[in-house]
């Protein structure tokens, strides 16, 4: 099962808006600036999942979305460049220094 979020507090998630019709998925809209004029279910996923949503089956259990990989599919994880890795290392060191106080 793929992680689904209720909010985008860290501004690193992507909004998915699903409209159902007769109990089945009718329309899927992806993007944080997308606005629907119809009733539906909104949730957030990681950016790499949003970019590969075609590899996922979406079902709704009550008002909770469930995302599962289609058979034979895999979600590719994003590759970090050297600059991103260095930023993460420095942020980790900064947290450790702050925690040591």
Buried (B, 14 or more C-beta within 10 A) or exposed (E): EBEBBEEBEEEEBBBBBBBBEEEEBEEBBBEEEEEEEEEBBEBBBBEEBBBBBEBBEBEBEEEEBEBEBEEEEEBEEEEEEEEEEEEEEEEEEEEEEEEEE
